[in-house]
């Protein structure tokens, strides 16, 4: 009898939410993930702040896993992933770091699948998704005209790299505007994205990077002792 009553109550609760146009955070987040999965390519300006240290540049992505970051600060720094090889050029050190990537390499996989359908799906698998303050859009910052839906993702296990992740999604475009991630040690990473260019036919050649020949090469840097 109790099971029947609980089932009926659950049915009416779901019906009531549907009638009021309420979308759960996980369902809303899934639509964002599916939208990113439909993109063929995009380019976007970015700014990254890590404990008050700022970097900036342009990020290029081509489905399913090609990624390149060209930095303006620090000038000429490059991170490029072509699906097999991860290359990092550090002009200040005149160094090129290279890592051959396998399907099992979780670090490279996370780099390649950041703001993509696959990456967002993985987030929803390993983090609990909730609204930060509700499903209605609100200003990105106090006094801002840009309206975003704010999500907060909290880790399900201690194995995850971040204690929680806040994601702001532009209400009109369904594109990620800001990500704030906090590690268990309290380190804060803030990613801001501006001026998306969607499905403009980026060539795969964009993800072939030739580092300066004068730089020193370091192979398999992820596993170097």
C-alpha positions as CSV (number, residue, x, y, z in Angstrom):
1,X,0.0,0.0,0.0
2,X,2.8,2.4,0.9
3,X,4.5,1.7,-2.4
4,X,1.3,2.5,-4.3
5,X,0.9,5.8,-2.4
6,X,4.5,6.8,-3.1
7,X,4.2,5.9,-6.8
8,X,1.0,8.0,-7.1
9,X,2.6,10.9,-5.2
10,X,5.7,10.8,-7.5
11,X,3.5,10.7,-10.6
12,X,1.6,13.8,-9.4
13,X,4.8,15.6,-8.5
14,X,6.3,15.0,-11.9
15,X,3.1,16.0,-13.6
16,X,3.0,19.3,-11.5
17,X,6.6,20.1,-12.5
18,X,5.8,19.5,-16.2
19,X,2.7,21.7,-16.0
20,X,4.7,24.5,-14.5
21,X,7.4,24.3,-17.2
22,X,10.1,23.3,-14.7
23,X,13.1,21.6,-16.3
24,X,15.5,19.7,-14.0
25,X,19.1,20.8,-14.0
26,X,20.3,17.5,-15.3
27,X,17.8,17.6,-18.2
28,X,18.8,21.2,-19.0
29,X,22.5,20.4,-18.9
30,X,21.9,17.4,-21.2
31,X,20.5,19.8,-23.8
32,X,23.6,21.9,-23.6
33,X,25.8,18.7,-24.0
34,X,23.7,17.6,-27.0
35,X,24.1,21.0,-28.6
36,X,27.8,21.0,-28.3
37,X,27.9,17.4,-29.7
38,X,26.2,18.8,-32.8
39,X,28.9,21.4,-33.5
40,X,31.4,20.6,-36.3
41,X,33.8,23.3,-35.2
42,X,34.1,26.6,-33.4
43,X,36.6,29.3,-32.5
44,X,36.4,31.5,-29.4
45,X,38.4,34.0,-27.5
46,X,39.3,33.0,-24.0
47,X,40.7,34.3,-20.8
48,X,42.0,32.1,-18.0
49,X,42.7,33.1,-14.4
50,X,44.5,30.8,-12.1
51,X,44.8,32.3,-8.6
52,X,45.1,35.8,-10.0
53,X,47.5,34.8,-12.8
54,X,45.9,35.6,-16.2
55,X,46.4,34.2,-19.6
56,X,44.4,34.8,-22.9
57,X,44.2,33.8,-26.5
58,X,42.1,32.0,-29.1
59,X,40.8,28.5,-28.9
60,X,40.0,26.5,-32.0
61,X,38.1,23.2,-32.0
62,X,37.1,20.7,-34.7
63,X,35.0,17.6,-34.0
64,X,35.6,15.1,-32.8
65,X,38.8,15.9,-30.9
66,X,41.1,18.5,-32.6
67,X,42.1,21.3,-30.3
68,X,44.4,24.3,-30.5
69,X,45.0,27.2,-28.1
70,X,47.0,30.2,-29.5
71,X,48.0,32.5,-26.6
72,X,48.3,36.3,-26.8
73,X,49.3,36.3,-23.1
74,X,51.9,34.8,-22.8
75,X,52.6,35.8,-26.4
76,X,53.2,33.0,-28.9
77,X,52.5,30.2,-26.5
78,X,50.7,27.3,-28.2
79,X,48.9,24.1,-27.1
80,X,47.9,21.9,-29.9
81,X,46.3,18.4,-29.9
82,X,45.8,16.7,-33.3
83,X,44.2,13.5,-32.0
84,X,47.5,11.7,-31.6
85,X,50.1,14.1,-30.4
86,X,49.8,16.8,-27.7
87,X,52.3,19.7,-28.3
88,X,53.0,22.6,-26.0
89,X,55.3,25.4,-27.0
90,X,56.6,27.6,-24.2
91,X,58.4,30.6,-25.8
92,X,59.7,32.0,-22.5
93,X,61.6,28.7,-22.0
94,X,62.2,28.1,-25.7
95,X,60.9,24.6,-25.1
96,X,58.5,22.2,-27.0
97,X,56.8,19.6,-24.9
98,X,55.4,16.6,-26.8
99,X,53.3,13.7,-25.7
100,X,52.1,10.8,-27.9
101,X,48.5,10.1,-26.8
102,X,46.8,6.8,-26.4
103,X,43.0,6.2,-25.9
104,X,43.8,5.2,-22.3
105,X,45.6,8.5,-21.5
106,X,43.0,10.2,-19.3
107,X,44.9,13.6,-19.1
108,X,45.0,14.0,-22.8
109,X,41.4,12.8,-23.2
110,X,40.2,15.5,-20.8
111,X,42.2,18.1,-22.6
112,X,40.7,17.1,-26.0
113,X,37.2,16.8,-24.7
114,X,36.8,20.1,-22.8
115,X,33.9,22.2,-24.0
116,X,32.5,19.5,-26.2
117,X,29.5,17.2,-26.1
118,X,31.7,14.3,-24.9
119,X,33.3,16.5,-22.3
120,X,30.0,17.8,-20.9
121,X,28.6,14.3,-20.9
122,X,31.5,13.1,-18.8
123,X,31.0,16.0,-16.4
124,X,27.4,14.9,-15.8
125,X,28.5,11.4,-15.3
126,X,31.1,12.1,-12.6
127,X,29.5,15.2,-11.0
128,X,26.1,15.9,-9.6
129,X,24.4,18.7,-11.7
130,X,22.2,21.3,-10.0
131,X,21.1,24.9,-10.6
132,X,23.1,27.4,-8.6
133,X,20.0,29.5,-7.9
134,X,17.3,28.2,-10.2
135,X,16.5,27.5,-13.9
136,X,15.7,31.2,-14.7
137,X,18.5,33.2,-16.3
138,X,20.2,35.9,-14.3
139,X,22.9,38.5,-15.0
140,X,26.4,37.0,-15.4
141,X,27.7,39.5,-12.9
142,X,26.0,42.2,-10.9
143,X,24.9,44.9,-13.2
144,X,25.6,42.9,-16.4
145,X,23.2,42.8,-19.3
146,X,24.3,39.3,-20.3
147,X,21.8,36.7,-19.0
148,X,23.0,33.2,-18.2
149,X,21.8,30.0,-16.5
150,X,24.1,29.0,-13.7
151,X,24.9,25.4,-12.9
152,X,27.0,24.0,-10.1
153,X,28.5,20.5,-10.4
154,X,29.7,18.8,-7.3
155,X,32.0,15.7,-7.4
156,X,30.4,12.3,-6.7
157,X,33.7,10.7,-5.5
158,X,37.1,11.9,-4.2
159,X,38.7,10.7,-7.4
160,X,37.7,13.8,-9.3
161,X,40.1,16.7,-9.9
162,X,37.7,19.5,-8.7
163,X,35.7,19.8,-5.6
164,X,33.0,21.7,-7.6
165,X,32.6,23.3,-11.0
166,X,30.3,26.3,-11.7
167,X,29.2,26.7,-15.3
168,X,27.4,29.7,-16.8
169,X,25.6,29.2,-20.0
170,X,24.3,32.0,-22.2
171,X,20.5,31.8,-22.2
172,X,20.2,32.9,-25.9
173,X,23.0,31.0,-27.5
174,X,23.3,27.9,-25.2
175,X,27.0,28.4,-25.3
176,X,29.3,28.3,-22.3
177,X,30.3,31.7,-21.1
178,X,32.2,31.0,-18.0
179,X,33.6,28.0,-16.0
180,X,34.9,28.3,-12.5
181,X,36.5,25.2,-11.0
182,X,37.9,24.8,-7.5
183,X,40.3,22.0,-6.5
184,X,40.2,20.2,-3.1
185,X,43.2,22.4,-2.1
186,X,41.2,25.6,-2.8
187,X,42.9,26.5,-6.1
188,X,40.5,28.4,-8.4
189,X,40.5,28.2,-12.2
190,X,38.3,30.7,-14.0
191,X,37.7,30.4,-17.8
192,X,35.8,33.1,-19.7
193,X,34.8,32.7,-23.3
194,X,33.9,35.5,-25.7
195,X,32.8,35.9,-29.4
196,X,32.1,32.4,-30.6
197,X,32.4,31.6,-34.3
198,X,30.4,28.5,-35.0
199,X,30.7,26.0,-37.9
200,X,32.9,28.1,-40.2
201,X,34.7,25.1,-41.7
202,X,38.0,25.1,-39.9
203,X,40.6,23.1,-41.8
204,X,42.3,20.1,-40.2
205,X,45.5,21.8,-41.3
206,X,44.9,24.3,-38.5
207,X,45.8,21.6,-36.0
208,X,49.2,20.8,-37.6
209,X,51.7,22.8,-35.5
210,X,55.4,23.3,-36.5
211,X,57.3,24.7,-33.5
212,X,60.3,26.9,-33.9
213,X,63.4,24.8,-34.8
214,X,65.5,26.7,-32.3
215,X,63.4,25.4,-29.4
216,X,64.5,22.4,-27.2
217,X,62.3,19.3,-27.6
218,X,61.1,17.2,-24.6
219,X,59.2,14.0,-25.5
220,X,56.8,12.2,-23.2
221,X,56.7,15.0,-20.8
222,X,53.6,13.8,-19.0
223,X,55.6,10.8,-17.7
224,X,59.0,12.4,-17.3
225,X,60.6,11.9,-13.8
